[in-house]
Amino acid sequence: MKDKLVIGNWKMNGNCEENQRLLAEALPELAAVTGVEVVVCPPFPYLAQVGAQLQGSPVSLGAQNVNAKERGAFTGEVSVPMLNDFECRFVLVGHSERRTLFGETDEMVAEKYAAALSGGVIPVLCVGETLEQRRAGLAENVIVGQLQAVASRVGGEAMAAGVIAYEPLWAIGTGESATPEQAQQIHGHIRQWLAGQLPSGTASPRLLYGGSLKADNAPALFAQPDIDGGLVGSAALEAQSFVTICRVAQACQ
Ligand SMILES: O=C[C@H](O)COP(=O)(O)O
């Protein structure tokens, strides 16, 4: 069985001093966490700083976004080879904030996923429904549509090489997470959909839950059979909260 995976997405937060302090407090404690892969995704300008501070620790570096093109006249964008220069092991693709605030379509997300995979960076594909979609009973359809867009681009088998993060939009940054039952229901559905894509015997990719994931709700969420870890936003900015979430993941192995 794959290790649990906990990814801290710092979003557009931090500065040199805060980053240093956060990691100085968290890293010694994270070094004692076993059986859990831990990743932090700082904003682009801090990849070098954070990467240097992670040297010698078991924590990996990730990025929050990437452009599918390798190079060229794309002002403000960052490519997969650039992430490789900074030894980013993971990259988030299709985070809901990218989709809703920056107009990323399923097709763009699929291109990013494909580019990350071919460049050797593990894509973390973020999917999730709005509250309106959930109330209309469309959550599963919306999520399968987001997954299918990527599978159509890279082939169903390539879904095994990434990570999928289910983040209901109504739970992101709201303080109101999905209940463990709601999350498990969607994760189970994603797992079932994946089984239809992957050749039998292929290990399923890890499925993360994200959306107001905190130290206090992590135990019940991580105890669900199809939740393999978390994508943590605001709680990843507080060292003790993030460490506790990672410890909970360890306890739920
Ligand atoms: O990438 C992380 C998610 O958007 C969750 O953010 P949050 O934990 O602040 O709700």
The ligand as an ORCA input file, in Angstrom:
! r2SCAN-3c Opt
* xyz 0 1
  O      -5.387     23.637     -1.509
  C      -5.994     23.656     -0.455
  C      -7.411     23.822     -0.392
  O      -7.891     24.769     -1.288
  C      -8.023     23.906      0.964
  O      -7.852     25.161      1.563
  P      -8.348     25.340      3.073
  O      -7.724     24.232      3.860
  O      -7.841     26.694      3.482
  O      -9.836     25.241      3.045
*
